[in-house]
Amino acid sequence: MGKLIRTICGLFFILCLSSKSHAGPQGLSNYPWQMQEMPIWCGPLEMVNEALEIENYEVFEIAFGRAGANPEGELAYAVTTYASNDTPGHIVRTIETPEQVDKCIMNMLFDYKALEIKPSTNL
Protein backbone atom coordinates (compact mmCIF):
# COMPACT_ATOMS: atom_id res chain seq x y z
CA MET A 1 0.00 0.00 0.00
CA GLY A 2 2.87 2.40 0.86
CA LYS A 3 4.51 1.79 -2.50
CA LEU A 4 1.25 2.62 -4.30
CA ILE A 5 0.92 5.91 -2.40
CA ARG A 6 4.55 6.81 -3.14
CA THR A 7 4.01 6.00 -6.82
CA ILE A 8 0.87 8.15 -7.01
CA CYS A 9 2.61 11.03 -5.21
CA GLY A 10 5.63 10.68 -7.51
CA LEU A 11 3.45 10.77 -10.62
CA PHE A 12 1.60 13.82 -9.30
CA PHE A 13 4.93 15.55 -8.60
CA ILE A 14 6.22 14.75 -12.11
CA LEU A 15 3.00 16.03 -13.69
CA CYS A 16 3.25 19.27 -11.72
CA LEU A 17 6.86 19.82 -12.76
CA SER A 18 6.32 18.91 -16.39
CA SER A 19 3.38 21.23 -16.97
CA LYS A 20 4.37 24.36 -18.85
CA SER A 21 3.90 27.48 -16.81
CA HIS A 22 4.70 31.03 -17.70
CA ALA A 23 4.63 34.22 -15.72
CA GLY A 24 1.24 35.79 -15.98
CA PRO A 25 -2.34 35.24 -15.02
CA GLN A 26 -2.79 31.94 -16.81
CA GLY A 27 0.28 30.39 -15.18
CA LEU A 28 -0.54 31.56 -11.66
CA SER A 29 -4.13 30.34 -11.85
CA ASN A 30 -2.93 26.75 -12.48
CA TYR A 31 -1.53 26.21 -8.99
CA PRO A 32 -3.61 24.45 -6.32
CA TRP A 33 -3.58 27.46 -4.01
CA GLN A 34 -6.19 28.32 -1.43
CA MET A 35 -7.66 31.73 -0.69
CA GLN A 36 -6.46 33.04 2.66
CA GLU A 37 -7.78 35.57 5.11
CA MET A 38 -5.71 38.71 5.53
CA PRO A 39 -5.72 41.47 8.15
CA ILE A 40 -7.35 44.26 6.17
CA TRP A 41 -9.49 47.25 7.12
CA CYS A 42 -12.72 47.84 5.17
CA GLY A 43 -15.27 50.61 5.33
CA PRO A 44 -17.71 52.58 3.22
CA LEU A 45 -15.94 53.92 0.11
CA GLU A 46 -16.52 57.60 0.92
CA MET A 47 -15.29 57.19 4.50
CA VAL A 48 -12.08 55.41 3.46
CA ASN A 49 -11.40 57.99 0.73
CA GLU A 50 -11.94 60.81 3.23
CA ALA A 51 -9.62 59.18 5.79
CA LEU A 52 -6.89 58.76 3.16
CA GLU A 53 -7.20 62.44 2.26
CA ILE A 54 -7.18 63.56 5.91
CA GLU A 55 -4.10 61.40 6.56
CA ASN A 56 -2.36 63.06 3.58
CA TYR A 57 -2.10 60.14 1.14
CA GLU A 58 -1.99 60.70 -2.61
CA VAL A 59 -2.79 58.20 -5.41
CA PHE A 60 0.19 57.32 -7.57
CA GLU A 61 -0.78 54.06 -9.32
CA ILE A 62 -3.78 51.89 -10.09
CA ALA A 63 -4.23 48.44 -11.61
CA PHE A 64 -7.30 46.36 -12.39
CA GLY A 65 -8.13 42.74 -11.65
CA ARG A 66 -10.28 40.94 -14.17
CA ALA A 67 -12.71 38.03 -13.88
CA GLY A 68 -11.07 34.62 -13.99
CA ALA A 69 -7.59 36.20 -13.91
CA ASN A 70 -8.08 36.66 -17.64
CA PRO A 71 -6.65 39.81 -19.28
CA GLU A 72 -9.77 39.94 -21.47
CA GLY A 73 -12.17 39.35 -18.55
CA GLU A 74 -14.67 41.78 -17.12
CA LEU A 75 -13.34 44.25 -14.54
CA ALA A 76 -13.60 42.64 -11.12
CA TYR A 77 -11.71 45.04 -8.82
CA ALA A 78 -9.19 47.88 -8.68
CA VAL A 79 -6.03 48.04 -6.59
CA THR A 80 -4.89 51.59 -5.90
CA THR A 81 -1.57 52.57 -4.36
CA TYR A 82 -1.33 55.74 -2.29
CA ALA A 83 1.88 57.41 -1.14
CA SER A 84 2.15 59.25 2.16
CA ASN A 85 3.05 62.92 1.80
CA ASP A 86 4.25 62.88 5.41
CA THR A 87 6.41 59.73 5.68
CA PRO A 88 8.91 59.05 2.88
CA GLY A 89 8.68 55.51 1.49
CA HIS A 90 5.31 54.80 3.14
CA ILE A 91 2.52 53.49 0.91
CA VAL A 92 -0.98 52.10 1.36
CA ARG A 93 -2.75 49.78 -1.08
CA THR A 94 -6.53 49.61 -1.33
CA ILE A 95 -8.93 47.35 -3.17
CA GLU A 96 -12.46 48.11 -4.34
CA THR A 97 -15.02 46.62 -6.69
CA PRO A 98 -16.89 48.31 -9.55
CA GLU A 99 -20.00 48.53 -7.33
CA GLN A 100 -18.11 51.15 -5.25
CA VAL A 101 -19.73 50.16 -1.94
CA ASP A 102 -16.79 49.34 0.33
CA LYS A 103 -13.09 50.01 0.01
CA CYS A 104 -10.46 47.99 1.86
CA ILE A 105 -6.94 48.93 2.90
CA MET A 106 -5.02 45.75 2.14
CA ASN A 107 -1.63 46.74 3.48
CA MET A 108 0.48 49.55 4.85
CA LEU A 109 4.06 49.26 3.67
CA PHE A 110 7.27 51.10 4.44
CA ASP A 111 10.59 51.58 2.64
CA TYR A 112 8.89 51.60 -0.79
CA LYS A 113 11.28 51.86 -3.72
CA ALA A 114 10.34 51.86 -7.39
CA LEU A 115 12.37 49.43 -9.49
CA GLU A 116 13.71 50.05 -12.98
CA ILE A 117 11.72 47.11 -14.38
CA LYS A 118 9.10 48.35 -16.82
CA PRO A 119 5.83 46.46 -17.33
CA SER A 120 4.82 45.27 -20.78
CA THR A 121 3.85 48.04 -23.17
CA ASN A 122 1.24 45.72 -24.72
CA LEU A 123 -1.45 46.74 -22.24
N, C-alpha and C positions, 0 to 999 in steps of 0.2 A: 504494500500500500504506500509506503514512504517513497519508494522508487517512482511510482506513478505520479505522486504529487510533485516530486522534484522534476520529473520530465515535463509535466504540464507547466510548472513555473518556469522552467528553462525555455520552453517553446514560447510562452507569453513574453519573456524577457527578450528573446531573439526577434519576435515580431515587433515589439516596441522599438528596438534599436534599428531594425531594418526599414521601418516606415520612413518615407521621405518627409522631412519637415523643414520648413523655411521660416525665417523671421517674418512675422506678420500675423494678421488676424486668423487666417486659415490654419496656420501651424499651431498657434497657441490654443485654439479651440479644440484641438485633437487630443489634448492631455486629459487624463481622468482626474481632474482637479475638483475640489469641492468649494462651494461658496462659504466664506467665513464671515463671522461677525467682527466688526471693527468698532473701536471707540470713536464715534463721530457725534457731532452736535447738529441737530436739525431744528428748524423753526420755520414759521411762516416766511415766505420769500421776502416780503417787504421789510420785516423785522430784521432778518439777517443782513439784507443789503444796507439798511440804516446803521446797524451795528458796525459793519465793515467801514462805512463812511466815517462814523464817529471815531472809530479807532485808527483812522488815517491810513487805510489800505487803498491801493490803486490797482485796477486791472492791468495786467500786462500780457496775458496770453489766454487763449481759449481753444479748446478742441472738442470734437463731438464724437460720441459713441453712437453706433448704429445697430439696429436690430440684427441679432444673430452674428454679431462680430463680423458683419459683411460690409465692405466699403460701399456697396451699392444699396445697403439696407436703409430702411426708414430711420430718421433721427430718433434716438432713444433717450439720450441725455447729453448734457454739456458739462464739461469740467473746465472751470475757470481758475486761473492762478492770479492771486493778488500779491503785490509787494507792499511791505510796510514802509511808509515814508519816515518812520521814527527809528526803526532798528535795522541797520544795514544787514543784508543777507537773510532777512526773515520773510518768509512767504506763507501764504495760506491757500489751500486748494479747496474749492467748493464743487458740489455736484447738484444739478437740478434737472428736472424733466421738462419736456415741452409744455406740460400742463401748467407749469409755473405756480404750483401750490406751495410746496416746501422747498427749502434750500438747505443743504447739509454742508458743514465744514468737515471735510474728510481728514485733513491733517494740518498741523502747524509745524513748519520746518525752519531750521536755522542753517546758517552757513551756505546759503544757496549760491551756486556759481553756474553761469551759463557755459556750456561747452562749445567748442568750435564745430562740432558735428552738425551738418545741415540736413534737415529732413528732405525727403524726396520732393522734387519740384513737380511731380506728376500728380498733384492733388486735385 
